[in-house]
């Protein structure tokens, strides 16, 4: 859903030409595994997820074992 960017509107409200009105999406883009044109996960995407999970597991193990 789009909403008015109040920060930009407030900072440009005193412009001689009038304020800048801009609408922005407030919904975050969902994080998905990258896929090829056939819908299969790419090798780089799988490697990236493996590295991310290894880092997360290592950090959790590090802080739990201290």
DSSP file (Angstrom, degrees, kcal/mol; ACC not computed):
  #  RESIDUE AA STRUCTURE BP1 BP2  ACC     N-H-->O    O-->H-N    N-H-->O    O-->H-N    TCO  KAPPA ALPHA  PHI   PSI    X-CA   Y-CA   Z-CA
    1    1 A X              0   0    0      0, 0.0    25,-1.6     0, 0.0     2,-0.2   0.000 360.0 360.0 360.0 135.7    0.0    0.0    0.0
    2    2 A X  E     -A   25   0A   0     23,-0.2     2,-0.3    24,-0.1    23,-0.2  -0.567 360.0-178.5 -85.9 147.7    1.4    3.4   -0.9
    3    3 A X  E     -A   24   0A   0     21,-2.4    21,-2.7    -2,-0.2     2,-0.2  -0.953  34.9 -89.9-140.6 161.4    1.6    6.3    1.6
    4    4 A X  E     -A   23   0A   0     -2,-0.3     2,-1.3    19,-0.2    19,-0.2  -0.515  34.7-125.8 -73.2 134.0    2.7    9.9    1.5
    5    5 A X     >  -     0   0    0     17,-2.8     4,-2.1    -2,-0.2    17,-0.3  -0.682  30.2-177.3 -80.9  94.4    6.4   10.5    2.2
    6    6 A X  H  > S+     0   0    0     -2,-1.3     4,-2.8     1,-0.2     5,-0.2   0.801  75.1  59.4 -68.3 -29.9    5.9   13.0    5.0
    7    7 A X  H  > S+     0   0    0      2,-0.2     4,-2.1     1,-0.2    -1,-0.2   0.947 110.3  40.9 -64.5 -48.4    9.6   13.6    5.5
    8    8 A X  H  > S+     0   0    0      2,-0.2     4,-1.3     1,-0.2    12,-0.4   0.896 115.9  51.4 -65.9 -40.2   10.1   14.8    1.9
    9    9 A X  H  < S+     0   0    0     -4,-2.1     4,-0.2     1,-0.2    -2,-0.2   0.922 112.2  45.7 -62.2 -45.1    6.9   16.8    2.0
   10   10 A X  H >< S+     0   0    0     -4,-2.8     3,-0.7     1,-0.2     4,-0.3   0.873 112.2  50.3 -69.0 -37.1    7.8   18.6    5.2
   11   11 A X  H 3< S+     0   0    0     -4,-2.1    -1,-0.2     1,-0.2     3,-0.2   0.737 118.3  38.3 -75.9 -20.1   11.4   19.4    4.1
   12   12 A X  T >< S+     0   0    0     -4,-1.3     3,-1.4    -3,-0.2    -1,-0.2   0.225  83.6 105.5-110.3  13.6   10.2   20.9    0.8
   13   13 A X  T <  S+     0   0    0     -3,-0.7     6,-0.2     1,-0.3    -1,-0.1   0.785  79.4  51.1 -66.8 -27.4    7.1   22.6    2.0
   14   14 A X  T 3  S+     0   0    0     -4,-0.3    -1,-0.3    -3,-0.2    -2,-0.1   0.305  79.2 126.6 -95.0   9.7    8.6   26.1    1.9
   15   15 A X    X   -     0   0    0     -3,-1.4     3,-1.3     1,-0.1     4,-0.1  -0.382  67.3-126.6 -63.6 144.1    9.9   25.7   -1.7
   16   16 A X  T 3  S+     0   0    0      1,-0.3    -1,-0.1     2,-0.1     3,-0.1   0.829 110.6  50.1 -61.9 -31.1    8.7   28.6   -4.0
   17   17 A X  T 3  S-     0   0    0      1,-0.3    -1,-0.3     3,-0.0     2,-0.1   0.483 123.4 -98.4 -85.8  -2.1    7.3   26.1   -6.5
   18   18 A X    <   -     0   0    0     -3,-1.3    -1,-0.3    -6,-0.1    -4,-0.1  -0.291  52.9 -49.8 105.3 166.7    5.4   24.2   -3.8
   19   19 A X        -     0   0    0     -6,-0.2     2,-0.6    -2,-0.1    -6,-0.2  -0.304  52.7-113.5 -73.8 157.6    6.2   21.0   -1.9
   20   20 A X        -     0   0    0    -12,-0.4     2,-0.6   -11,-0.1    -8,-0.2  -0.819  28.2-157.9 -91.0 125.0    7.2   17.8   -3.5
   21   21 A X        +     0   0    0     -2,-0.6     2,-0.4   -17,-0.0   -15,-0.1  -0.918  19.2 167.9-107.2 119.8    4.6   15.1   -3.1
   22   22 A X        -     0   0    0     -2,-0.6   -17,-2.8   -17,-0.3     2,-0.4  -0.997  23.4-148.2-135.2 135.9    5.9   11.5   -3.4
   23   23 A X  E     -A    4   0A   0     -2,-0.4     2,-0.3   -19,-0.2   -19,-0.2  -0.864  17.8-170.0-103.2 137.9    4.2    8.3   -2.5
   24   24 A X  E     -A    3   0A   0    -21,-2.7   -21,-2.4    -2,-0.4     2,-0.4  -0.897  26.3-112.2-125.3 153.8    6.3    5.3   -1.3
   25   25 A X  E     -A    2   0A   0     -2,-0.3   -23,-0.2   -23,-0.2   -21,-0.0  -0.721  21.3-167.1 -82.8 131.9    5.5    1.7   -0.7
   26   26 A X        +     0   0    0    -25,-1.6     2,-0.5    -2,-0.4    -1,-0.1   0.406  59.3  95.8-100.4   1.7    5.6    0.8    3.0
   27   27 A X  S    S-     0   0    0    -26,-0.2    -2,-0.1     1,-0.0     2,-0.1  -0.802  75.9-125.5 -93.6 129.3    5.6   -3.0    2.5
   28   28 A X        -     0   0    0     -2,-0.5     2,-0.4     1,-0.1    -2,-0.1  -0.384  26.5-107.9 -70.7 150.9    9.0   -4.7    2.5
   29   29 A X        -     0   0    0      1,-0.1    -1,-0.1    -2,-0.1     2,-0.1  -0.646  39.2-114.3 -76.7 128.5   10.0   -6.8   -0.5
   30   30 A X        -     0   0    0     -2,-0.4     2,-0.6     1,-0.1    -1,-0.1  -0.373  24.9-122.1 -66.3 142.0    9.9  -10.5    0.6
   31   31 A X        +     0   0    0     -2,-0.1     2,-0.3    -3,-0.0    -1,-0.1  -0.745  40.3 175.0 -86.8 123.2   13.3  -12.2    0.5
   32   32 A X        -     0   0    0     -2,-0.6     2,-0.3     3,-0.0     3,-0.0  -0.884  38.1 -97.0-127.6 157.7   13.2  -15.2   -1.8
   33   33 A X        -     0   0    0     -2,-0.3     2,-0.2     1,-0.1    13,-0.1  -0.568  49.6-109.5 -70.2 132.4   15.7  -17.7   -3.1
   34   34 A X        -     0   0    0     -2,-0.3     8,-2.1     8,-0.1     2,-0.3  -0.440  42.5-170.7 -69.3 136.6   17.0  -16.6   -6.5
   35   35 A X  B     -B   41   0B   0      6,-0.3     6,-0.2    -2,-0.2     2,-0.1  -0.851  18.5-121.0-126.4 159.9   15.7  -18.9   -9.2
   36   36 A X    >   -     0   0    0      4,-2.5     3,-1.6    -2,-0.3    -1,-0.1  -0.190  49.5 -81.4 -86.9-172.8   16.4  -19.4  -12.9
   37   37 A X  T 3  S+     0   0    0      1,-0.3    -1,-0.0     2,-0.1    -2,-0.0   0.745 130.5  54.4 -66.2 -22.5   13.8  -19.0  -15.7
   38   38 A X  T 3  S-     0   0    0      2,-0.1    -1,-0.3     3,-0.0     3,-0.1   0.519 118.9-108.7 -87.4  -5.8   12.5  -22.6  -15.1
   39   39 A X  S <  S+     0   0    0     -3,-1.6     2,-0.3     1,-0.3    -2,-0.1   0.478  74.9 134.4  93.1   2.2   11.9  -21.8  -11.4
   40   40 A X        -     0   0    0      1,-0.1    -4,-2.5    -5,-0.0    -1,-0.3  -0.633  64.3-102.8 -85.0 143.5   14.8  -24.0  -10.1
   41   41 A X  B     -B   35   0B   0     -2,-0.3    -6,-0.3    -6,-0.2     2,-0.1  -0.389  39.2-119.9 -65.1 140.8   17.0  -22.5   -7.4
   42   42 A X     >  -     0   0    0     -8,-2.1     4,-2.1     1,-0.1     5,-0.2  -0.398  14.4-119.7 -79.2 159.0   20.4  -21.3   -8.7
   43   43 A X  H  > S+     0   0    0      1,-0.2     4,-2.5     2,-0.2     5,-0.2   0.901 115.1  51.9 -64.2 -41.1   23.6  -22.7   -7.5
   44   44 A X  H  > S+     0   0    0      1,-0.2     4,-2.5     2,-0.2    -1,-0.2   0.885 108.5  51.7 -64.0 -38.2   24.8  -19.3   -6.3
   45   45 A X  H  > S+     0   0    0      2,-0.2     4,-2.3     1,-0.2    -1,-0.2   0.908 110.7  47.4 -64.3 -41.6   21.5  -18.9   -4.4
   46   46 A X  H  X S+     0   0    0     -4,-2.1     4,-2.3     2,-0.2    -2,-0.2   0.902 112.5  49.1 -65.9 -41.1   22.0  -22.2   -2.7
   47   47 A X  H  X S+     0   0    0     -4,-2.5     4,-2.5     2,-0.2    -2,-0.2   0.909 110.7  51.5 -64.6 -41.2   25.6  -21.4   -1.8
   48   48 A X  H  X S+     0   0    0     -4,-2.5     4,-2.5     1,-0.2    -2,-0.2   0.912 110.5  47.5 -61.5 -43.9   24.5  -18.0   -0.4
   49   49 A X  H  X S+     0   0    0     -4,-2.3     4,-2.6     2,-0.2     5,-0.2   0.895 111.1  51.9 -64.7 -39.2   21.9  -19.6    1.8
   50   50 A X  H  X S+     0   0    0     -4,-2.3     4,-2.2     2,-0.2    -2,-0.2   0.913 111.8  46.3 -63.5 -42.4   24.4  -22.2    3.0
   51   51 A X  H  X S+     0   0    0     -4,-2.5     4,-2.5     2,-0.2    -2,-0.2   0.922 112.8  50.1 -65.6 -43.5   26.9  -19.5    3.9
   52   52 A X  H  X S+     0   0    0     -4,-2.5     4,-2.5     1,-0.2    -2,-0.2   0.917 112.8  46.0 -62.0 -44.1   24.2  -17.4    5.7
   53   53 A X  H  X S+     0   0    0     -4,-2.6     4,-2.7     2,-0.2     5,-0.2   0.873 111.7  52.3 -67.0 -36.4   23.0  -20.4    7.7
   54   54 A X  H  X S+     0   0    0     -4,-2.2     4,-2.5    -5,-0.2    -2,-0.2   0.909 111.6  46.3 -65.3 -41.4   26.6  -21.4    8.6
   55   55 A X  H  X S+     0   0    0     -4,-2.5     4,-2.6     2,-0.2    -2,-0.2   0.923 114.3  47.8 -65.8 -43.7   27.3  -17.8    9.8
   56   56 A X  H  X S+     0   0    0     -4,-2.5     4,-2.3     2,-0.2    -2,-0.2   0.918 114.3  46.0 -64.4 -43.2   24.1  -17.7   11.8
   57   57 A X  H  X S+     0   0    0     -4,-2.7     4,-2.7     2,-0.2     5,-0.2   0.912 113.4  49.9 -65.6 -41.6   24.7  -21.1   13.4
   58   58 A X  H  X S+     0   0    0     -4,-2.5     4,-2.5    -5,-0.2    -2,-0.2   0.901 111.6  47.9 -64.1 -41.1   28.3  -20.2   14.2
   59   59 A X  H  X S+     0   0    0     -4,-2.6     4,-2.4     2,-0.2     5,-0.2   0.917 113.3  47.7 -66.1 -42.6   27.3  -16.9   15.8
   60   60 A X  H  X S+     0   0    0     -4,-2.3     4,-2.0    -5,-0.2    -2,-0.2   0.926 114.0  46.9 -63.8 -44.0   24.6  -18.6   17.8
   61   61 A X  H  X S+     0   0    0     -4,-2.7     4,-1.8     2,-0.2    -2,-0.2   0.898 111.2  52.6 -64.4 -40.0   26.9  -21.4   18.9
   62   62 A X  H  X S+     0   0    0     -4,-2.5     4,-0.7     1,-0.2    -2,-0.2   0.939 113.0  42.5 -60.4 -48.5   29.6  -18.8   19.8
   63   63 A X  H  < S+     0   0    0     -4,-2.4    -1,-0.2     1,-0.2    -2,-0.2   0.788 114.7  50.6 -74.1 -26.1   27.3  -16.8   22.0
   64   64 A X  H  < S+     0   0    0     -4,-2.0    -1,-0.2    -5,-0.2    -2,-0.2   0.791 112.4  46.6 -78.3 -27.1   25.8  -19.8   23.7
   65   65 A X  H  <        0   0    0     -4,-1.8    -2,-0.2     1,-0.2    -1,-0.2   0.497 360.0 360.0 -94.4  -4.1   29.2  -21.4   24.5
   66   66 A X     <        0   0    0     -4,-0.7    -1,-0.2    -5,-0.1    -2,-0.1   0.512 360.0 360.0 -73.4 360.0   30.8  -18.3   25.9
